[in-house]
């Protein structure tokens, strides 16, 4: 990993307490990233910030450090119930934020609660009743517990909305507003919003529920990181499996994520790769939370080196050392392409993104190239890139590349009403 993604500003030069600086030092953080360099000086002086930056640029540490310092500065009597709420759109992102928070708050006397749906209902409810300082979680489960009077929002001093654009995508915006309107007024708390894009709807949310936020945009010359080497192949549907196996066999990537568009394709591709000697994990939206977390842990700890995922894993996963991202299916949303390939080349590392422009999803590539502002180089499919032998899984009769989307149903033409006396048409 190189250090070119860092600025010359040291954390020790900022208005951070010694206990926070000690945690940063032990975690190996010395210099600020651009978003930290621009946002932290404002946040540490109680200025609200709405920030835009590429994924993997240190946004999480930015709002965690500002939250910790604000709570440390509070000299009032011990307040019952949470003083900070950090909202995330997905369970995986909430879990990762909690993990980072525990790392950076090692020397702080703060209780941090993790709240998300799908598992550990009673355990999470009990943790809230133990008087936590910070709640990190997804909106739905937090509202559930709030309505049960498990905690109050009356004493919240810090509110954080992470991946705000994703909140809109997943339909959480009503839940977000429900929570924000029950907190103290915006000028009575420190407010932070971070997003991959500061679109009109995101900035509208910021101005509605924040106290004159400063907009900070950290942009590079290109939408995608220059550290990502992008390339594409144009296989037929029948070539997708042999090509993927051939690339994996030839280049032996260290740790890879293979993105597909449907749960069914993920399951079938999982069967094919396992049948051909690869140990994989398939991650889709309906995988139970405990199993999903176990699979992610196995992937992070190299017990599994190939993760097959739908777009449920495209955001919020901070997994180091992902060397390759494969778009086995091109995404149908151009922003998803950026978020997918952003799983590699994180925190100054380099990585490769390989896309398959197949017969089914080829129409997506022109829009993707227009969005990222560059052409993705097309490579030739040579004989040495196609696996000579493909073992078919026992329980599948065809490769996932042959899966077709159902054609949209055409509305039936309206038939004129038959006259009462007319006989029914046998045809």
MOTAMO-V736161 format. One record per residue. RES is the residue in one letter. D_CENTER is the distance of its C-alpha to the mean C-alpha in Angstrom with 2 decimals. Layout:
BEGIN
<<RES | D_CENTER> <RES | D_CENTER>>
END
This chain:
BEGIN
<<X | 21.76> <X | 23.41> <X | 23.54> <X | 23.64> <X | 20.30> <X | 22.07> <X | 24.64> <X | 28.08> <X | 27.33> <X | 27.52> <X | 26.03> <X | 29.63> <X | 30.71> <X | 28.62> <X | 29.84> <X | 28.07> <X | 30.07> <X | 31.39> <X | 29.53> <X | 26.13> <X | 27.34> <X | 28.46> <X | 25.06> <X | 23.56> <X | 26.42> <X | 26.04> <X | 22.33> <X | 23.49> <X | 22.38> <X | 25.24> <X | 24.38> <X | 21.91> <X | 19.33> <X | 20.10> <X | 17.83> <X | 19.35> <X | 22.76> <X | 22.76> <X | 21.09> <X | 22.48> <X | 26.16> <X | 25.72> <X | 23.78> <X | 26.33> <X | 28.98> <X | 27.40> <X | 26.28> <X | 23.30> <X | 20.57> <X | 18.11> <X | 16.22> <X | 14.54> <X | 13.43> <X | 11.63> <X | 8.52> <X | 10.16> <X | 13.11> <X | 13.60> <X | 12.42> <X | 11.96> <X | 15.49> <X | 16.80> <X | 16.41> <X | 17.29> <X | 20.42> <X | 21.49> <X | 21.13> <X | 23.16> <X | 25.81> <X | 26.29> <X | 26.90> <X | 29.17> <X | 31.14> <X | 31.87> <X | 35.51> <X | 36.21> <X | 37.21> <X | 34.71> <X | 32.82> <X | 31.94> <X | 28.52> <X | 25.22> <X | 25.41> <X | 21.70> <X | 18.82> <X | 15.14> <X | 13.07> <X | 9.39> <X | 8.27> <X | 7.33> <X | 9.60> <X | 7.62> <X | 6.22> <X | 9.86> <X | 11.37> <X | 10.04> <X | 11.27> <X | 14.40> <X | 14.98> <X | 14.93> <X | 17.08> <X | 19.57> <X | 19.90> <X | 20.64> <X | 22.80> <X | 24.97> <X | 28.07> <X | 27.46> <X | 29.03> <X | 26.05> <X | 24.95> <X | 21.26> <X | 20.29> <X | 17.14> <X | 17.07> <X | 15.05> <X | 16.41> <X | 17.60> <X | 19.63> <X | 21.89> <X | 23.11> <X | 26.36> <X | 25.08> <X | 22.53> <X | 25.30> <X | 27.70> <X | 25.43> <X | 25.36> <X | 29.13> <X | 29.44> <X | 28.90> <X | 25.48> <X | 24.96> <X | 21.20> <X | 19.09> <X | 15.34> <X | 13.89> <X | 12.88> <X | 15.46> <X | 17.33> <X | 18.43> <X | 19.24> <X | 21.43> <X | 23.02> <X | 24.20> <X | 25.21> <X | 27.44> <X | 29.05> <X | 29.99> <X | 28.20> <X | 27.54> <X | 28.26> <X | 26.38> <X | 29.66> <X | 29.13> <X | 25.61> <X | 25.90> <X | 22.28> <X | 19.49> <X | 15.92> <X | 13.38> <X | 9.94> <X | 7.69> <X | 11.02> <X | 10.83> <X | 8.24> <X | 10.87> <X | 13.41> <X | 11.91> <X | 11.83> <X | 15.24> <X | 14.83> <X | 16.79> <X | 20.08> <X | 18.88> <X | 17.69> <X | 21.12> <X | 22.89> <X | 21.73> <X | 22.28> <X | 25.74> <X | 26.79> <X | 26.12> <X | 28.79> <X | 29.20> <X | 26.78> <X | 29.58> <X | 29.92> <X | 26.45> <X | 24.02> <X | 21.08> <X | 17.87> <X | 15.24> <X | 12.45> <X | 10.77> <X | 10.08> <X | 13.25> <X | 16.12> <X | 17.46> <X | 20.60> <X | 19.14> <X | 16.80> <X | 19.83> <X | 22.01> <X | 19.99> <X | 20.28> <X | 24.02> <X | 24.66> <X | 23.27> <X | 23.51> <X | 26.66> <X | 27.18> <X | 23.86> <X | 23.99> <X | 21.64> <X | 20.32> <X | 18.98> <X | 18.23> <X | 18.69> <X | 19.93> <X | 22.45> <X | 19.99> <X | 16.58> <X | 15.48> <X | 16.36> <X | 19.95> <X | 19.22> <X | 17.72> <X | 20.68> <X | 20.12> <X | 22.56> <X | 23.25> <X | 25.84> <X | 27.59> <X | 28.46> <X | 30.23> <X | 28.66> <X | 31.04> <X | 30.03> <X | 26.28> <X | 26.75> <X | 29.53> <X | 27.67> <X | 24.51> <X | 26.83> <X | 28.96> <X | 26.21> <X | 24.99> <X | 28.66> <X | 29.55> <X | 26.81> <X | 25.69> <X | 22.17> <X | 21.25> <X | 17.82> <X | 16.10> <X | 13.38> <X | 15.07> <X | 13.34> <X | 15.52> <X | 15.74> <X | 17.41> <X | 17.73> <X | 21.33> <X | 20.67> <X | 18.31> <X | 21.20> <X | 23.86> <X | 22.26> <X | 21.79> <X | 25.54> <X | 26.60> <X | 24.93> <X | 26.29> <X | 29.67> <X | 29.71> <X | 29.19> <X | 25.45> <X | 23.75> <X | 20.39> <X | 17.92> <X | 16.57> <X | 13.39> <X | 13.35> <X | 12.99> <X | 16.44> <X | 16.46> <X | 17.78> <X | 15.66> <X | 18.11> <X | 18.16> <X | 14.41> <X | 14.37> <X | 17.50> <X | 16.18> <X | 13.26> <X | 16.01> <X | 18.31> <X | 15.98> <X | 15.42> <X | 19.19> <X | 20.26> <X | 21.97> <X | 20.02> <X | 19.23> <X | 17.97> <X | 14.89> <X | 15.09> <X | 12.11> <X | 11.67> <X | 8.74> <X | 7.68> <X | 6.19> <X | 5.13> <X | 1.49> <X | 2.50> <X | 5.29> <X | 8.14> <X | 10.78> <X | 13.85> <X | 16.29> <X | 14.55> <X | 17.49> <X | 16.88> <X | 14.48> <X | 16.50> <X | 16.12> <X | 18.71> <X | 18.30> <X | 17.58> <X | 14.99> <X | 16.92> <X | 14.74> <X | 15.10> <X | 11.95> <X | 10.03> <X | 12.25> <X | 11.17> <X | 7.42> <X | 8.80> <X | 11.43> <X | 9.53> <X | 8.84> <X | 12.57> <X | 14.85> <X | 13.03> <X | 15.33> <X | 18.28> <X | 18.29> <X | 19.06> <X | 17.78> <X | 18.57> <X | 16.98> <X | 19.40> <X | 19.46> <X | 22.00> <X | 23.67> <X | 25.33> <X | 27.79> <X | 25.46> <X | 22.57> <X | 24.51> <X | 24.70> <X | 21.07> <X | 21.85> <X | 24.10> <X | 21.57> <X | 18.86> <X | 21.55> <X | 22.66> <X | 19.25> <X | 18.68> <X | 22.39> <X | 23.51> <X | 24.82> <X | 23.14> <X | 26.06> <X | 27.43> <X | 28.89> <X | 31.80> <X | 31.60> <X | 34.40> <X | 36.14> <X | 34.85> <X | 31.22> <X | 32.02> <X | 32.40> <X | 36.11> <X | 35.65> <X | 32.96> <X | 33.42> <X | 32.70> <X | 31.28> <X | 34.03> <X | 32.43> <X | 31.04> <X | 33.45> <X | 31.34> <X | 28.32> <X | 25.04> <X | 25.69> <X | 28.54> <X | 26.57> <X | 27.21> <X | 25.69> <X | 28.33> <X | 30.23> <X | 29.98> <X | 32.97> <X | 35.57> <X | 37.31> <X | 40.87> <X | 43.50> <X | 45.26> <X | 48.62> <X | 51.63> <X | 53.08> <X | 56.05> <X | 59.35> <X | 60.49> <X | 63.52> <X | 61.75> <X | 61.30> <X | 57.82> <X | 56.85> <X | 56.78> <X | 54.46>>
END
